[in-house]
């Protein structure tokens, strides 16, 4: 079963957006096992909306280590612009089963489903 999705972003210095899907999985555990290609360099944006809610902790900015793992010792919560928010919401909208089974309130689920 998928625990996350990885999509290209290439906006505001972020090369990828990683959308966490399963609220039953601890965020830190999921991020520890996630690995990108070792040739990948740059920052990624992690969207935790489905697992931690739509709040100021929704987006996490993380650098990628040389081995492709995420540098969990150096991350920050990030506010994103409208373009990134639109992309993040459209990714979630395409995952109706995960959206339905997320921790979001019914009104938040309906909002994202119709985005």
Biopython code that builds the backbone (N, CA, C, O; Angstrom):
import numpy as np
from Bio.PDB.StructureBuilder import StructureBuilder

atoms = [
    (1, "UNK", "N", (0.834, -1.178, 0.000)),
    (1, "UNK", "CA", (0.000, 0.000, 0.000)),
    (1, "UNK", "C", (0.884, 1.249, 0.000)),
    (1, "UNK", "O", (1.878, 1.321, 0.724)),
    (2, "UNK", "N", (0.517, 2.203, -0.801)),
    (2, "UNK", "CA", (1.287, 3.439, -0.882)),
    (2, "UNK", "C", (1.176, 4.239, 0.411)),
    (2, "UNK", "O", (0.119, 4.290, 1.040)),
    (3, "UNK", "N", (2.286, 4.860, 0.793)),
    (3, "UNK", "CA", (2.288, 5.721, 1.964)),
    (3, "UNK", "C", (2.444, 7.178, 1.563)),
    (3, "UNK", "O", (2.152, 8.085, 2.341)),
    (4, "UNK", "N", (2.914, 7.392, 0.326)),
    (4, "UNK", "CA", (3.141, 8.751, -0.152)),
    (4, "UNK", "C", (3.164, 8.783, -1.673)),
    (4, "UNK", "O", (3.305, 7.755, -2.336)),
    (5, "UNK", "N", (3.020, 9.990, -2.204)),
    (5, "UNK", "CA", (3.153, 10.238, -3.639)),
    (5, "UNK", "C", (4.276, 11.244, -3.832)),
    (5, "UNK", "O", (4.453, 12.145, -3.012)),
    (6, "UNK", "N", (5.034, 11.097, -4.908)),
    (6, "UNK", "CA", (6.089, 12.059, -5.244)),
    (6, "UNK", "C", (5.771, 12.637, -6.612)),
    (6, "UNK", "O", (5.628, 11.903, -7.589)),
    (7, "UNK", "N", (5.660, 13.960, -6.674)),
    (7, "UNK", "CA", (5.376, 14.651, -7.928)),
    (7, "UNK", "C", (6.395, 15.750, -8.149)),
    (7, "UNK", "O", (6.915, 16.329, -7.195)),
    (8, "UNK", "N", (6.679, 16.037, -9.422)),
    (8, "UNK", "CA", (7.538, 17.170, -9.764)),
    (8, "UNK", "C", (6.830, 18.460, -9.387)),
    (8, "UNK", "O", (5.606, 18.558, -9.483)),
    (9, "UNK", "N", (7.606, 19.448, -8.958)),
    (9, "UNK", "CA", (7.035, 20.744, -8.589)),
    (9, "UNK", "C", (7.759, 21.872, -9.322)),
    (9, "UNK", "O", (7.143, 22.608, -10.093)),
    (10, "UNK", "N", (9.062, 22.011, -9.085)),
    (10, "UNK", "CA", (9.889, 23.029, -9.746)),
    (10, "UNK", "C", (9.316, 24.447, -9.639)),
    (10, "UNK", "O", (9.278, 25.195, -10.615)),
    (11, "UNK", "N", (8.878, 24.789, -8.440)),
    (11, "UNK", "CA", (8.385, 26.140, -8.143)),
    (11, "UNK", "C", (9.013, 26.600, -6.832)),
    (11, "UNK", "O", (9.128, 25.821, -5.886)),
    (12, "UNK", "N", (9.413, 27.855, -6.779)),
    (12, "UNK", "CA", (9.938, 28.473, -5.553)),
    (12, "UNK", "C", (11.093, 27.689, -4.933)),
    (12, "UNK", "O", (11.226, 27.645, -3.710)),
    (13, "UNK", "N", (11.919, 27.075, -5.763)),
    (13, "UNK", "CA", (13.084, 26.356, -5.270)),
    (13, "UNK", "C", (12.823, 24.916, -4.853)),
    (13, "UNK", "O", (13.755, 24.202, -4.482)),
    (14, "UNK", "N", (11.573, 24.483, -4.908)),
    (14, "UNK", "CA", (11.236, 23.096, -4.569)),
    (14, "UNK", "C", (11.196, 22.279, -5.852)),
    (14, "UNK", "O", (10.505, 22.644, -6.804)),
    (15, "UNK", "N", (11.931, 21.182, -5.878)),
    (15, "UNK", "CA", (11.958, 20.344, -7.077)),
    (15, "UNK", "C", (10.838, 19.305, -7.081)),
    (15, "UNK", "O", (10.340, 18.922, -8.139)),
    (16, "UNK", "N", (10.449, 18.858, -5.897)),
    (16, "UNK", "CA", (9.422, 17.813, -5.777)),
    (16, "UNK", "C", (8.463, 18.173, -4.648)),
    (16, "UNK", "O", (8.798, 18.918, -3.727)),
    (17, "UNK", "N", (7.272, 17.620, -4.752)),
    (17, "UNK", "CA", (6.319, 17.684, -3.643)),
    (17, "UNK", "C", (5.966, 16.244, -3.282)),
    (17, "UNK", "O", (5.610, 15.438, -4.141)),
    (18, "UNK", "N", (6.072, 15.950, -2.010)),
    (18, "UNK", "CA", (5.775, 14.615, -1.494)),
    (18, "UNK", "C", (4.498, 14.727, -0.673)),
    (18, "UNK", "O", (4.446, 15.459, 0.315)),
    (19, "UNK", "N", (3.476, 14.001, -1.088)),
    (19, "UNK", "CA", (2.187, 14.039, -0.397)),
    (19, "UNK", "C", (2.055, 12.777, 0.447)),
    (19, "UNK", "O", (2.015, 11.666, -0.081)),
    (20, "UNK", "N", (1.989, 12.960, 1.759)),
    (20, "UNK", "CA", (1.806, 11.815, 2.654)),
    (20, "UNK", "C", (0.332, 11.416, 2.634)),
    (20, "UNK", "O", (-0.548, 12.276, 2.652)),
    (21, "UNK", "N", (0.068, 10.113, 2.597)),
    (21, "UNK", "CA", (-1.294, 9.626, 2.394)),
    (21, "UNK", "C", (-1.940, 8.985, 3.612)),
    (21, "UNK", "O", (-3.129, 9.195, 3.854)),
    (22, "UNK", "N", (-1.194, 8.215, 4.379)),
    (22, "UNK", "CA", (-1.775, 7.355, 5.410)),
    (22, "UNK", "C", (-1.619, 7.957, 6.806)),
    (22, "UNK", "O", (-0.513, 8.019, 7.342)),
    (23, "UNK", "N", (-2.722, 8.394, 7.385)),
    (23, "UNK", "CA", (-2.677, 9.011, 8.710)),
    (23, "UNK", "C", (-2.255, 8.027, 9.800)),
    (23, "UNK", "O", (-1.864, 8.445, 10.890)),
    (24, "UNK", "N", (-2.328, 6.739, 9.520)),
    (24, "UNK", "CA", (-1.935, 5.731, 10.519)),
    (24, "UNK", "C", (-0.420, 5.611, 10.633)),
    (24, "UNK", "O", (0.092, 5.061, 11.608)),
    (25, "UNK", "N", (0.277, 6.113, 9.660)),
    (25, "UNK", "CA", (1.744, 6.054, 9.623)),
    (25, "UNK", "C", (2.310, 7.340, 10.241)),
    (25, "UNK", "O", (1.901, 8.441, 9.871)),
    (26, "UNK", "N", (3.243, 7.198, 11.172)),
    (26, "UNK", "CA", (3.883, 8.375, 11.766)),
    (26, "UNK", "C", (4.631, 9.143, 10.676)),
    (26, "UNK", "O", (5.282, 8.544, 9.819)),
    (27, "UNK", "N", (4.534, 10.442, 10.715)),
    (27, "UNK", "CA", (5.199, 11.271, 9.709)),
    (27, "UNK", "C", (6.699, 10.988, 9.696)),
    (27, "UNK", "O", (7.280, 10.786, 8.629)),
    (28, "UNK", "N", (7.323, 10.972, 10.856)),
    (28, "UNK", "CA", (8.774, 10.771, 10.921)),
    (28, "UNK", "C", (9.175, 9.398, 10.368)),
    (28, "UNK", "O", (10.194, 9.285, 9.686)),
    (29, "UNK", "N", (8.392, 8.364, 10.650)),
    (29, "UNK", "CA", (8.711, 7.028, 10.151)),
    (29, "UNK", "C", (8.620, 6.976, 8.632)),
    (29, "UNK", "O", (9.468, 6.375, 7.972)),
    (30, "UNK", "N", (7.616, 7.593, 8.097)),
    (30, "UNK", "CA", (7.442, 7.623, 6.639)),
    (30, "UNK", "C", (8.586, 8.381, 5.971)),
    (30, "UNK", "O", (9.116, 7.939, 4.951)),
    (31, "UNK", "N", (8.964, 9.517, 6.543)),
    (31, "UNK", "CA", (10.040, 10.321, 5.955)),
    (31, "UNK", "C", (11.398, 9.643, 6.083)),
    (31, "UNK", "O", (12.254, 9.805, 5.213)),
    (32, "UNK", "N", (11.606, 8.886, 7.155)),
    (32, "UNK", "CA", (12.882, 8.175, 7.332)),
    (32, "UNK", "C", (13.083, 7.102, 6.266)),
    (32, "UNK", "O", (14.208, 6.886, 5.815)),
    (33, "UNK", "N", (12.020, 6.434, 5.863)),
    (33, "UNK", "CA", (12.172, 5.360, 4.880)),
    (33, "UNK", "C", (12.139, 5.859, 3.438)),
    (33, "UNK", "O", (12.476, 5.113, 2.519)),
    (34, "UNK", "N", (11.744, 7.088, 3.236)),
    (34, "UNK", "CA", (11.642, 7.630, 1.887)),
    (34, "UNK", "C", (13.020, 7.929, 1.323)),
    (34, "UNK", "O", (13.859, 8.517, 2.005)),
    (35, "UNK", "N", (13.256, 7.530, 0.086)),
    (35, "UNK", "CA", (14.548, 7.765, -0.555)),
    (35, "UNK", "C", (14.344, 8.177, -2.001)),
    (35, "UNK", "O", (13.596, 7.539, -2.742)),
    (36, "UNK", "N", (15.013, 9.244, -2.393)),
    (36, "UNK", "CA", (15.014, 9.696, -3.779)),
    (36, "UNK", "C", (16.295, 9.209, -4.434)),
    (36, "UNK", "O", (17.166, 8.658, -3.760)),
    (37, "UNK", "N", (16.419, 9.402, -5.716)),
    (37, "UNK", "CA", (17.653, 9.026, -6.399)),
    (37, "UNK", "C", (18.839, 9.758, -5.788)),
    (37, "UNK", "O", (18.718, 10.922, -5.406)),
    (38, "UNK", "N", (19.980, 9.090, -5.694)),
    (38, "UNK", "CA", (21.164, 9.718, -5.091)),
    (38, "UNK", "C", (21.686, 10.874, -5.936)),
    (38, "UNK", "O", (22.483, 11.677, -5.452)),
    (39, "UNK", "N", (21.255, 10.970, -7.178)),
    (39, "UNK", "CA", (21.668, 12.090, -8.037)),
    (39, "UNK", "C", (20.805, 13.324, -7.814)),
    (39, "UNK", "O", (21.115, 14.403, -8.319)),
    (40, "UNK", "N", (19.722, 13.166, -7.059)),
    (40, "UNK", "CA", (18.816, 14.286, -6.799)),
    (40, "UNK", "C", (19.464, 15.284, -5.845)),
    (40, "UNK", "O", (20.030, 14.892, -4.824)),
    (41, "UNK", "N", (19.383, 16.548, -6.168)),
    (41, "UNK", "CA", (19.892, 17.613, -5.293)),
    (41, "UNK", "C", (18.814, 18.676, -5.150)),
    (41, "UNK", "O", (18.119, 18.996, -6.115)),
    (42, "UNK", "N", (18.675, 19.215, -3.970)),
    (42, "UNK", "CA", (17.738, 20.308, -3.776)),
    (42, "UNK", "C", (16.792, 20.088, -2.618)),
    (42, "UNK", "O", (16.983, 19.213, -1.774)),
    (43, "UNK", "N", (15.756, 20.924, -2.614)),
    (43, "UNK", "CA", (14.759, 20.891, -1.554)),
    (43, "UNK", "C", (13.476, 20.244, -2.058)),
    (43, "UNK", "O", (13.118, 20.345, -3.232)),
    (44, "UNK", "N", (12.807, 19.585, -1.140)),
    (44, "UNK", "CA", (11.482, 19.045, -1.425)),
    (44, "UNK", "C", (10.494, 19.646, -0.440)),
    (44, "UNK", "O", (10.861, 20.118, 0.636)),
    (45, "UNK", "N", (9.243, 19.613, -0.837)),
    (45, "UNK", "CA", (8.169, 20.082, 0.011)),
    (45, "UNK", "C", (7.302, 18.877, 0.350)),
    (45, "UNK", "O", (6.872, 18.143, -0.539)),
    (46, "UNK", "N", (7.053, 18.681, 1.624)),
    (46, "UNK", "CA", (6.227, 17.559, 2.074)),
    (46, "UNK", "C", (4.871, 18.115, 2.503)),
    (46, "UNK", "O", (4.794, 19.013, 3.341)),
    (47, "UNK", "N", (3.813, 17.574, 1.924)),
    (47, "UNK", "CA", (2.449, 17.980, 2.261)),
    (47, "UNK", "C", (1.861, 16.944, 3.217)),
    (47, "UNK", "O", (1.679, 15.782, 2.854)),
    (48, "UNK", "N", (1.570, 17.375, 4.431)),
    (48, "UNK", "CA", (1.050, 16.471, 5.461)),
    (48, "UNK", "C", (-0.442, 16.677, 5.728)),
    (48, "UNK", "O", (-0.942, 16.246, 6.768)),
    (49, "UNK", "N", (-1.151, 17.318, 4.824)),
    (49, "UNK", "CA", (-2.560, 17.653, 5.049)),
    (49, "UNK", "C", (-3.403, 16.445, 5.446)),
    (49, "UNK", "O", (-4.212, 16.532, 6.370)),
    (50, "UNK", "N", (-3.221, 15.323, 4.759)),
    (50, "UNK", "CA", (-4.063, 14.158, 5.021)),
    (50, "UNK", "C", (-3.736, 13.452, 6.329)),
    (50, "UNK", "O", (-4.551, 12.685, 6.842)),
    (51, "UNK", "N", (-2.549, 13.706, 6.871)),
    (51, "UNK", "CA", (-2.137, 13.007, 8.086)),
    (51, "UNK", "C", (-2.082, 13.906, 9.324)),
    (51, "UNK", "O", (-2.154, 13.416, 10.451)),
    (52, "UNK", "N", (-1.957, 15.207, 9.116)),
    (52, "UNK", "CA", (-1.905, 16.097, 10.287)),
    (52, "UNK", "C", (-2.860, 17.276, 10.197)),
    (52, "UNK", "O", (-2.965, 18.057, 11.142)),
    (53, "UNK", "N", (-3.548, 17.414, 9.093)),
    (53, "UNK", "CA", (-4.553, 18.459, 8.972)),
    (53, "UNK", "C", (-4.101, 19.657, 8.151)),
    (53, "UNK", "O", (-2.940, 19.781, 7.761)),
    (54, "UNK", "N", (-5.062, 20.526, 7.910)),
    (54, "UNK", "CA", (-4.784, 21.753, 7.168)),
    (54, "UNK", "C", (-4.559, 22.848, 8.193)),
    (54, "UNK", "O", (-5.500, 23.447, 8.712)),
    (55, "UNK", "N", (-3.295, 23.091, 8.470)),
    (55, "UNK", "CA", (-2.907, 24.060, 9.487)),
    (55, "UNK", "C", (-1.517, 24.610, 9.150)),
    (55, "UNK", "O", (-1.009, 24.373, 8.054)),
    (56, "UNK", "N", (-0.909, 25.330, 10.068)),
    (56, "UNK", "CA", (0.403, 25.934, 9.811)),
    (56, "UNK", "C", (1.527, 24.901, 9.739)),
    (56, "UNK", "O", (2.651, 25.241, 9.368)),
    (57, "UNK", "N", (1.241, 23.658, 10.085)),
    (57, "UNK", "CA", (2.235, 22.580, 10.011)),
    (57, "UNK", "C", (2.026, 21.678, 8.790)),
    (57, "UNK", "O", (2.611, 20.599, 8.697)),
    (58, "UNK", "N", (1.197, 22.126, 7.871)),
    (58, "UNK", "CA", (0.874, 21.294, 6.703)),
    (58, "UNK", "C", (2.087, 21.029, 5.820)),
    (58, "UNK", "O", (2.303, 19.891, 5.403)),
    (59, "UNK", "N", (2.878, 22.047, 5.529)),
    (59, "UNK", "CA", (3.989, 21.907, 4.596)),
    (59, "UNK", "C", (5.334, 21.924, 5.318)),
    (59, "UNK", "O", (5.596, 22.790, 6.153)),
    (60, "UNK", "N", (6.177, 20.954, 4.980)),
    (60, "UNK", "CA", (7.513, 20.851, 5.566)),
    (60, "UNK", "C", (8.536, 20.942, 4.442)),
    (60, "UNK", "O", (8.444, 20.224, 3.447)),
    (61, "UNK", "N", (9.506, 21.825, 4.607)),
    (61, "UNK", "CA", (10.601, 21.987, 3.642)),
    (61, "UNK", "C", (11.798, 21.188, 4.137)),
    (61, "UNK", "O", (12.242, 21.356, 5.273)),
    (62, "UNK", "N", (12.323, 20.306, 3.266)),
    (62, "UNK", "CA", (13.427, 19.428, 3.667)),
    (62, "UNK", "C", (14.457, 19.346, 2.550)),
    (62, "UNK", "O", (14.109, 19.218, 1.376)),
    (63, "UNK", "N", (15.731, 19.422, 2.930)),
    (63, "UNK", "CA", (16.827, 19.212, 1.987)),
    (63, "UNK", "C", (17.044, 17.709, 1.798)),
    (63, "UNK", "O", (16.778, 16.910, 2.695)),
    (64, "UNK", "N", (17.525, 17.353, 0.632)),
    (64, "UNK", "CA", (17.814, 15.953, 0.338)),
    (64, "UNK", "C", (19.314, 15.716, 0.517)),
    (64, "UNK", "O", (20.130, 16.478, -0.003)),
    (65, "UNK", "N", (19.678, 14.662, 1.251)),
    (65, "UNK", "CA", (21.079, 14.291, 1.457)),
    (65, "UNK", "C", (21.683, 13.703, 0.179)),
    (65, "UNK", "O", (20.963, 13.377, -0.764)),
    (66, "UNK", "N", (23.007, 13.573, 0.160)),
    (66, "UNK", "CA", (23.714, 13.031, -1.012)),
    (66, "UNK", "C", (23.277, 11.611, -1.364)),
    (66, "UNK", "O", (23.325, 11.217, -2.529)),
    (67, "UNK", "N", (22.852, 10.841, -0.361)),
    (67, "UNK", "CA", (22.431, 9.467, -0.619)),
    (67, "UNK", "C", (20.955, 9.357, -1.030)),
    (67, "UNK", "O", (20.445, 8.255, -1.233)),
    (68, "UNK", "N", (20.275, 10.499, -1.151)),
    (68, "UNK", "CA", (18.873, 10.509, -1.558)),
    (68, "UNK", "C", (17.888, 10.491, -0.411)),
    (68, "UNK", "O", (16.682, 10.613, -0.626)),
    (69, "UNK", "N", (18.388, 10.338, 0.818)),
    (69, "UNK", "CA", (17.500, 10.370, 1.987)),
    (69, "UNK", "C", (17.179, 11.825, 2.337)),
    (69, "UNK", "O", (17.861, 12.749, 1.895)),
    (70, "UNK", "N", (16.147, 12.004, 3.125)),
    (70, "UNK", "CA", (15.765, 13.350, 3.548)),
    (70, "UNK", "C", (16.535, 13.735, 4.800)),
    (70, "UNK", "O", (16.703, 12.920, 5.708)),
    (71, "UNK", "N", (16.998, 14.962, 4.847)),
    (71, "UNK", "CA", (17.752, 15.459, 6.001)),
    (71, "UNK", "C", (16.770, 15.868, 7.097)),
    (71, "UNK", "O", (16.360, 17.026, 7.173)),
    (72, "UNK", "N", (16.401, 14.919, 7.937)),
    (72, "UNK", "CA", (15.412, 15.175, 8.978)),
    (72, "UNK", "C", (15.969, 15.948, 10.165)),
    (72, "UNK", "O", (15.227, 16.302, 11.082)),
    (73, "UNK", "N", (17.275, 16.212, 10.153)),
    (73, "UNK", "CA", (17.879, 17.036, 11.204)),
    (73, "UNK", "C", (17.764, 18.513, 10.890)),
    (73, "UNK", "O", (18.036, 19.361, 11.741)),
    (74, "UNK", "N", (17.361, 18.821, 9.663)),
    (74, "UNK", "CA", (17.282, 20.216, 9.250)),
    (74, "UNK", "C", (16.067, 20.407, 8.353)),
    (74, "UNK", "O", (16.158, 20.281, 7.132)),
    (75, "UNK", "N", (14.942, 20.709, 8.963)),
    (75, "UNK", "CA", (13.709, 20.941, 8.215)),
    (75, "UNK", "C", (13.013, 22.161, 8.781)),
    (75, "UNK", "O", (13.342, 22.615, 9.876)),
    (76, "UNK", "N", (12.061, 22.690, 8.048)),
    (76, "UNK", "CA", (11.278, 23.818, 8.555)),
    (76, "UNK", "C", (9.861, 23.742, 8.011)),
    (76, "UNK", "O", (9.618, 23.222, 6.922)),
    (77, "UNK", "N", (8.943, 24.268, 8.790)),
    (77, "UNK", "CA", (7.565, 24.367, 8.324)),
    (77, "UNK", "C", (7.498, 25.583, 7.423)),
    (77, "UNK", "O", (8.124, 26.607, 7.695)),
    (78, "UNK", "N", (6.741, 25.466, 6.358)),
    (78, "UNK", "CA", (6.762, 26.502, 5.334)),
    (78, "UNK", "C", (5.353, 26.938, 4.966)),
    (78, "UNK", "O", (4.422, 26.134, 4.927)),
    (79, "UNK", "N", (5.224, 28.227, 4.699)),
    (79, "UNK", "CA", (3.992, 28.737, 4.109)),
    (79, "UNK", "C", (4.242, 28.791, 2.618)),
    (79, "UNK", "O", (5.324, 29.186, 2.184)),
    (80, "UNK", "N", (3.260, 28.400, 1.832)),
    (80, "UNK", "CA", (3.457, 28.324, 0.391)),
    (80, "UNK", "C", (2.580, 29.338, -0.327)),
    (80, "UNK", "O", (1.601, 29.841, 0.224)),
    (81, "UNK", "N", (2.953, 29.627, -1.572)),
    (81, "UNK", "CA", (2.160, 30.568, -2.356)),
    (81, "UNK", "C", (0.931, 29.867, -2.946)),
    (81, "UNK", "O", (0.780, 28.651, -2.825)),
    (82, "UNK", "N", (0.063, 30.647, -3.582)),
    (82, "UNK", "CA", (-1.197, 30.111, -4.112)),
    (82, "UNK", "C", (-0.983, 29.071, -5.200)),
    (82, "UNK", "O", (-1.764, 28.127, -5.317)),
    (83, "UNK", "N", (0.068, 29.236, -5.999)),
    (83, "UNK", "CA", (0.338, 28.267, -7.072)),
    (83, "UNK", "C", (0.669, 26.888, -6.496)),
    (83, "UNK", "O", (0.161, 25.869, -6.965)),
    (84, "UNK", "N", (1.517, 26.871, -5.487)),
    (84, "UNK", "CA", (1.881, 25.591, -4.856)),
    (84, "UNK", "C", (0.668, 24.995, -4.150)),
    (84, "UNK", "O", (0.433, 23.790, -4.230)),
    (85, "UNK", "N", (-0.091, 25.823, -3.468)),
    (85, "UNK", "CA", (-1.286, 25.339, -2.766)),
    (85, "UNK", "C", (-2.272, 24.703, -3.751)),
    (85, "UNK", "O", (-2.870, 23.668, -3.458)),
    (86, "UNK", "N", (-2.433, 25.319, -4.897)),
    (86, "UNK", "CA", (-3.337, 24.786, -5.923)),
    (86, "UNK", "C", (-2.862, 23.411, -6.409)),
    (86, "UNK", "O", (-3.665, 22.492, -6.564)),
    (87, "UNK", "N", (-1.561, 23.278, -6.645)),
    (87, "UNK", "CA", (-1.001, 21.995, -7.076)),
    (87, "UNK", "C", (-1.164, 20.943, -5.980)),
    (87, "UNK", "O", (-1.582, 19.818, -6.252)),
    (88, "UNK", "N", (-0.835, 21.312, -4.747)),
    (88, "UNK", "CA", (-0.953, 20.370, -3.624)),
    (88, "UNK", "C", (-2.392, 19.888, -3.465)),
    (88, "UNK", "O", (-2.634, 18.699, -3.261)),
    (89, "UNK", "N", (-3.336, 20.803, -3.559)),
    (89, "UNK", "CA", (-4.744, 20.436, -3.416)),
    (89, "UNK", "C", (-5.218, 19.563, -4.578)),
    (89, "UNK", "O", (-6.031, 18.659, -4.382)),
    (90, "UNK", "N", (-4.719, 19.828, -5.778)),
    (90, "UNK", "CA", (-5.126, 19.018, -6.929)),
    (90, "UNK", "C", (-4.573, 17.594, -6.829)),
    (90, "UNK", "O", (-5.220, 16.648, -7.278)),
    (91, "UNK", "N", (-3.387, 17.436, -6.247)),
    (91, "UNK", "CA", (-2.831, 16.096, -6.025)),
    (91, "UNK", "C", (-3.726, 15.313, -5.067)),
    (91, "UNK", "O", (-4.037, 14.146, -5.305)),
    (92, "UNK", "N", (-4.131, 15.963, -3.992)),
    (92, "UNK", "CA", (-5.005, 15.307, -3.005)),
    (92, "UNK", "C", (-6.355, 14.964, -3.621)),
    (92, "UNK", "O", (-6.902, 13.892, -3.364)),
    (93, "UNK", "N", (-6.886, 15.860, -4.422)),
    (93, "UNK", "CA", (-8.193, 15.639, -5.051)),
    (93, "UNK", "C", (-8.197, 14.365, -5.899)),
    (93, "UNK", "O", (-9.226, 13.700, -6.022)),
    (94, "UNK", "N", (-7.052, 14.032, -6.476)),
    (94, "UNK", "CA", (-6.948, 12.845, -7.333)),
    (94, "UNK", "C", (-6.854, 11.549, -6.525)),
    (94, "UNK", "O", (-6.767, 10.464, -7.099)),
    (95, "UNK", "N", (-6.871, 11.659, -5.208)),
    (95, "UNK", "CA", (-6.765, 10.485, -4.321)),
    (95, "UNK", "C", (-7.995, 10.405, -3.411)),
    (95, "UNK", "O", (-7.871, 10.569, -2.197)),
    (96, "UNK", "N", (-9.191, 10.151, -3.988)),
    (96, "UNK", "CA", (-10.423, 10.209, -3.193)),
    (96, "UNK", "C", (-10.488, 9.205, -2.041)),
    (96, "UNK", "O", (-11.087, 9.502, -1.007)),
    (97, "UNK", "N", (-9.889, 8.033, -2.197)),
    (97, "UNK", "CA", (-9.926, 7.045, -1.107)),
    (97, "UNK", "C", (-9.108, 7.548, 0.080)),
    (97, "UNK", "O", (-9.552, 7.463, 1.225)),
    (98, "UNK", "N", (-7.909, 8.072, -0.197)),
    (98, "UNK", "CA", (-7.070, 8.590, 0.889)),
    (98, "UNK", "C", (-7.699, 9.832, 1.509)),
    (98, "UNK", "O", (-7.634, 10.027, 2.723)),
    (99, "UNK", "N", (-8.302, 10.665, 0.680)),
    (99, "UNK", "CA", (-8.972, 11.864, 1.189)),
    (99, "UNK", "C", (-10.113, 11.464, 2.115)),
    (99, "UNK", "O", (-10.249, 12.014, 3.208)),
    (100, "UNK", "N", (-10.920, 10.524, 1.692)),
    (100, "UNK", "CA", (-12.058, 10.069, 2.499)),
    (100, "UNK", "C", (-11.605, 9.517, 3.844)),
    (100, "UNK", "O", (-12.259, 9.747, 4.860)),
    (101, "UNK", "N", (-10.488, 8.788, 3.859)),
    (101, "UNK", "CA", (-10.011, 8.140, 5.077)),
    (101, "UNK", "C", (-8.974, 8.953, 5.839)),
    (101, "UNK", "O", (-8.284, 8.417, 6.707)),
    (102, "UNK", "N", (-8.856, 10.226, 5.528)),
    (102, "UNK", "CA", (-7.880, 11.084, 6.210)),
    (102, "UNK", "C", (-8.444, 11.601, 7.531)),
    (102, "UNK", "O", (-9.582, 11.308, 7.896)),
    (103, "UNK", "N", (-7.629, 12.370, 8.235)),
    (103, "UNK", "CA", (-8.081, 12.947, 9.505)),
    (103, "UNK", "C", (-8.820, 14.270, 9.326)),
    (103, "UNK", "O", (-9.249, 14.878, 10.307)),
    (104, "UNK", "N", (-8.968, 14.713, 8.100)),
    (104, "UNK", "CA", (-9.615, 15.994, 7.837)),
    (104, "UNK", "C", (-11.089, 15.957, 8.223)),
    (104, "UNK", "O", (-11.721, 14.901, 8.231)),
    (105, "UNK", "N", (-11.617, 17.125, 8.539)),
    (105, "UNK", "CA", (-13.045, 17.228, 8.841)),
    (105, "UNK", "C", (-13.838, 17.032, 7.546)),
    (105, "UNK", "O", (-13.288, 17.157, 6.452)),
    (106, "UNK", "N", (-15.095, 16.734, 7.673)),
    (106, "UNK", "CA", (-15.934, 16.537, 6.487)),
    (106, "UNK", "C", (-15.954, 17.777, 5.603)),
    (106, "UNK", "O", (-15.905, 17.664, 4.378)),
    (107, "UNK", "N", (-16.026, 18.952, 6.207)),
    (107, "UNK", "CA", (-16.050, 20.182, 5.394)),
    (107, "UNK", "C", (-14.723, 20.385, 4.656)),
    (107, "UNK", "O", (-14.723, 20.856, 3.518)),
    (108, "UNK", "N", (-13.596, 20.038, 5.282)),
    (108, "UNK", "CA", (-12.300, 20.147, 4.611)),
    (108, "UNK", "C", (-12.205, 19.127, 3.469)),
    (108, "UNK", "O", (-11.678, 19.436, 2.400)),
    (109, "UNK", "N", (-12.706, 17.933, 3.696)),
    (109, "UNK", "CA", (-12.714, 16.902, 2.654)),
    (109, "UNK", "C", (-13.528, 17.355, 1.457)),
    (109, "UNK", "O", (-13.098, 17.201, 0.314)),
    (110, "UNK", "N", (-14.720, 17.922, 1.719)),
    (110, "UNK", "CA", (-15.575, 18.403, 0.636)),
    (110, "UNK", "C", (-14.917, 19.539, -0.122)),
    (110, "UNK", "O", (-15.002, 19.601, -1.348)),
    (111, "UNK", "N", (-14.267, 20.427, 0.590)),
    (111, "UNK", "CA", (-13.569, 21.542, -0.053)),
    (111, "UNK", "C", (-12.477, 21.050, -0.984)),
    (111, "UNK", "O", (-12.373, 21.515, -2.119)),
    (112, "UNK", "N", (-11.657, 20.111, -0.516)),
    (112, "UNK", "CA", (-10.583, 19.573, -1.351)),
    (112, "UNK", "C", (-11.126, 18.737, -2.515)),
    (112, "UNK", "O", (-10.557, 18.761, -3.606)),
    (113, "UNK", "N", (-12.194, 18.016, -2.301)),
    (113, "UNK", "CA", (-12.774, 17.179, -3.348)),
    (113, "UNK", "C", (-13.327, 17.997, -4.502)),
    (113, "UNK", "O", (-13.390, 17.521, -5.635)),
    (114, "UNK", "N", (-13.722, 19.207, -4.217)),
    (114, "UNK", "CA", (-14.299, 20.068, -5.265)),
    (114, "UNK", "C", (-13.315, 21.123, -5.754)),
    (114, "UNK", "O", (-13.676, 21.987, -6.553)),
    (115, "UNK", "N", (-12.081, 21.058, -5.284)),
    (115, "UNK", "CA", (-11.083, 22.075, -5.635)),
    (115, "UNK", "C", (-10.794, 22.086, -7.112)),
    (115, "UNK", "O", (-9.977, 22.882, -7.576)),
]
sb = StructureBuilder()
sb.init_structure("model")
sb.init_model(0)
sb.init_chain("A")
sb.init_seg("    ")
for serial, (resi, resn, name, xyz) in enumerate(atoms, 1):
    if name == "N":
        sb.init_residue(resn, " ", resi, " ")
    sb.init_atom(name, np.array(xyz, "f"), 0.0, 1.0, " ", f" {name:<3s}", serial, name[0])
structure = sb.get_structure()
